[in-house]
Amino acid sequence: MSMAMTLNDVAVAICLVTFVLTGNPLTASYAYTVTSYYRLLGTLTYFFPMAVSQGSELFISMKRIQKFLQFDELKFDILENSLNDKQNGKNDLQEIIGSDKGSIRIKKASAKWLKSQCENNLESIDMDVTPGSLAAVVGAVGSGKTTLLHIIMKELELESGSVNVTGKVSYASQEPWLFGGSIRQNILFGEKYDDIKYNEEVRVCALQRDFTLFPHGDRTLAGERGVTLSGGQRARINLARAIYKDADIYLLDDPLSAVDTHVGKHIFEECICGYLGSKCVVLVTHQLQYLKNIQNIYLLKNGQVAVSGSYNNIRDANTDYSKLMSNIEGEEEEIRRKSKVVQTKEEKTEEEAVPVLQREGKSTGNISGRVYRKYAQAGGHILKVFCLLLLFILSQAMLSTCQYFVTFWVNIQQWKSTQNIRSSTATGLLENVTAPLDFTTPSPQSTDNTGFADWWLTPVFLSENTVIYYIALIFLMVVIMNIRSSSFYAWSITASTKMHNKMFENIVYSPMRFFNINPSGRILNRFSKDIGALDEVLPMTFMDTLQIGLQVGAICFVIGSLTYWIMIPTICIGILFYVMKIVFLETSRDIKRVESVTRSPIYTHLTATLQGLTTIRAFKAEDILKNEFDKYQNHHSAAFFMYLGANRTFGFWLDFVCVIYIALVILSLIFVESETFGGNMGLALTQTLALTGMFQWGMRQWSELENQMTSVERVQEYADLKHEEDNYTVELDETWPEHGKIEFKDMTLQYSLDDPPVLKNLSFVIKPSEKVGIVGRTGAGKSSLIQALFRLTHIEGSILIDEIDTKSVALKKLRSKISIIPQEPVLFSGTLRNNLDPFDEYKDEVLWNALEQVELKSAVDDLPAGLDSKMAEGGSNFSVGQRQLVCLARAVIRNNKILVLDEATANVDPYTDGLIQKTIRKNFDTCTVLTIAHRINTIMDSDKVLVMDAGRVVEFDHPYNLLQNENGVFYSLVMQTGKATARTLMAIAEENKTMKDKKE
């Protein structure tokens, strides 16, 4: 762009020099005709580089869109949800039409997610589910259960075999997908509201009590990805959406894992067996206690059906599942229980307060000087800014000097053609020629009134080296302008980079509340569009504003020096332009802010759509999401085109005023001033004509600069975010904590001053190496307890670890010393090695050993690059259970003294559950382990159980001791699992108590 800025003057110089060197006298008519032509071409030379650059970007974007559009698409047959063998697609159409509605028939189906894979994810699958029947799919982690559902929904193309599905399909995903609407909107999902049907489904999904706890019932906003809800609530709402749809086939991917045992029992009996009793249901589950009443069970192992048939068939087969099922043989679950088991006395348990999404704020009025100052400071020291301004002024001075030089040159040539040159009159000539400059500094060699300009310009214009001097000036101008441009863009890149890094740093270190009240689309908007404006649009606009401002000032000076009469309309026009700019900015600035704010919902909607794409397609809800996207896009487009329209209108009126101004200048030169030399007249005319587009473009760019500064304002808003409180006062060595003792002292937690306390005056002690289970009903505060331990939010009171207050410990130190296996594990998009050892602290042997202990070594061996294999976004190339095991392997590698399990075994099969428990007992025997659990059986061998209710600790003792209190909360939770299971759990607690007493 720097070359484009000087190309016009360089081209004029080349023409003039060539004309003179060929022996022609330089005349005003020739010089300023050429200058005028190149002025007309100036716009082309300025915008052509931008056109080339943007054309290249357009071509690349079109190629990317073309590549995306050329991807394979899902194939929809004439019959809804009917997928035929792509290789042997010769199924009898009459057979399909004549088959019962609501059936699934799979024959020798094989499929794989990636074409580059050597082995199939599913191999020779046979499955036949008839209308009105319930089929269960069980198997170990990574055995292909979810993949099986995907081929039924046509989300995965077959390699061989066939899948025939008749009837409408509804689907509940393993990882609950919720969008940012209300809970009712998430359940209805485009279906018509039926009060009777809706209330019945709320009942069978055990959501009635939750709705009474929510501040606005089922109209409470779920937040992005259900951030305002617990894991169990998200799972039940996800299930309610699936069963609300009137379908023939229901595919339920492990809906019972994230809920409490008694709630799971209620959902299985009332919803799956009762409400959906007449429908075709495929249930993926790890809850073996429900298999006894199912006659159609498929056990998957390594992508194949190992055993299929009734409960007895699976139990009698020689598999790991057979042994697990034998262990629960003889347990007689109660078939019917009163609904009050789930509703639990309708006691008022306070809801665990979670921040609600806030509207995106926007500033009003003028851009504050602080925003400009912060942007300038981001570019470097104030001295650097001062030097840049000097370069701009110097480059404009060189440009004006070159233009003046041509004027003097033309005037000299004009005088030569009419008079004989005499040395005695040369000085008199220059008095007239250089009058516009009005330099009056006396020559050191003269004592008369001859100006300084006369003294130094005389030998220049009367010598034969005029062309050389002119070329030297042009060359110097080009060099200075290139230095100016490169320095400015380097400064702007530095400013953009620093502001991006500052914003990223402050967001990363922001409290968790910030992410709860701000959807991802809002954050992505700042990092994409606003940072893009800082990188691409703002530097160009800033450069234009400074450069054109100096040029306009120089032109006004030139015209005014030739005829002072024109300064009167010049001043008037300047005032008029400034008033027009103020009026324009009053509206355009706020329109620009609205345009920026309306862009965020588009990003949020796209993110949510991509996360729930499988669910959306299963519900045939593409049109609903498309219409929603169109609504958000229309809101943004309305603001964007209004902004463009305001800009074009502003430009039109600027041009109109410029035409009047140019007419006044020309008339004054013709009728008011009688100019002797054509060079002066030509300079005035060409400079005035240059204002035609320059005034208009300069004012538009000045206004655009202020509008684009709204992006700096928005970036600075996030760059000013406060970090989490980290006022640590204690320096600890690497051995801390040595024992793992945890003590809560009068600890209270509330998410904000406007919210009620979530945890209230908690006081208890967890001894070193104790294994503590944490239980409680939904909203009791279990997850908040973990947040307090990790200091994810502000607390009152204190939490001590090995007698050290966690408030006095650096956050990085504290969190690195506590391992956690979350309920919803997430892997980052780096390599598997980066996920296991993000700080590259351990050798490969340690990583492989950890993978072997969690039985993932063989799965990693099968990856193309082993530990260096790239993980897909969110770790989607691993199953949920495998991701859970990766988190466990990470904890094994860190080997911290404190381990937190947040529903860690909810999404895994019983075998993997046992593996996790075994690994924890083996590797964390001397560690303190806190386990939040829905399945009571996973914590019955704990040293103590912490029972929470309404944000308070209501019981805290060994599980056996708690079971002696028949009026206790823990006793009621155990009894809700059923008589047979309760007896088993009591026996486990008693045995564990006996063993513990013997050790003591």
Secondary structure, 3 states (H helix, E strand, C coil): CHHHHHHHHHHHHHHHHHHHHCCCCCCHHHHHHHHHHHHHHHHHHHHHHHHHHHHHHHHHHHHHHHHHHCCCCCCCCCCCCCECCCCCCCCCHHHHHHCCCCEEEEEEEEECCCCCCCCCCEEEEEEEECCCCEEEEEECCCCCHHHHHHHHCCCCCEEEEEEEEECCEEEECCCCCCCCCEHHHHHHCCCCCCHHHHHHHHHHCCCHHHHHHCCCHHHCECCHHHCCCCHHHHHHHHHHHHHHCCCCEEEEECCCCCCCHHHHHHHHHHHHHHHCCCCEEEEECCCHHHHHHCCEEEEEECCEEEEEECHHHHHHCCCHHHHHHHHCCCCCCCCCCCCHHHHHHHCCCCCCCCCCCCCCCCCCCCCCHHHHHHHHHHHCCHHHHHHHHHHHHHHHHHHHHHHHHHHHHHHHHHHHHHCCCCHHHHHHHHHHHCCCCCCCCCCCCCCCCCCHHHHHHHHHHHCCCHHHHHHHHHHHHHHHHHHHHHHHHHHHHHHHHHHHHHHHHHHHCCCHHHHHHCCHHHHHHHHHHHHHHHHHHHHHHHHHHHHHHHHHHHHHHHHHHHCHHHHHHHHHHHHHHHHHHHHHHHHHHHHHHHHHHHHHHHHHHHHHHHHCHHHHHHCCCHHHHHHHHHHHHHHHHHHHHHHHHHHHHHHHHHHHHHHHHHHHHHHHHHHHCCCCCHHHHHHHHHHHHHHHHHHHHHHHHHHHHHHHHHHHHHHHHHHCCCCCCCCCCCCCCCCCCCCCCEEEEEEEECCCCCCCCCEEEEEEEECCCCEEEEEECCCCCHHHHHHHHCCCCCEEEEEEECCEEHHHCCHHHHHHCEEEECCCCCCCCCEHHHHHCCCCCCCHHHHHHHHHHCCCHHHHHCCCCHHHCECCHHHCCCCHHHHHHHHHHHHHHHCCCEEEEECCCCCCCHHHHHHHHHHHHHHCCCCEEEEECCCHHHCCCCCEEEEEECCEEEEEECHHHHHCCCCCHHHHHHHCCCHHHHHHHHHHHHHHHHHHHHHC
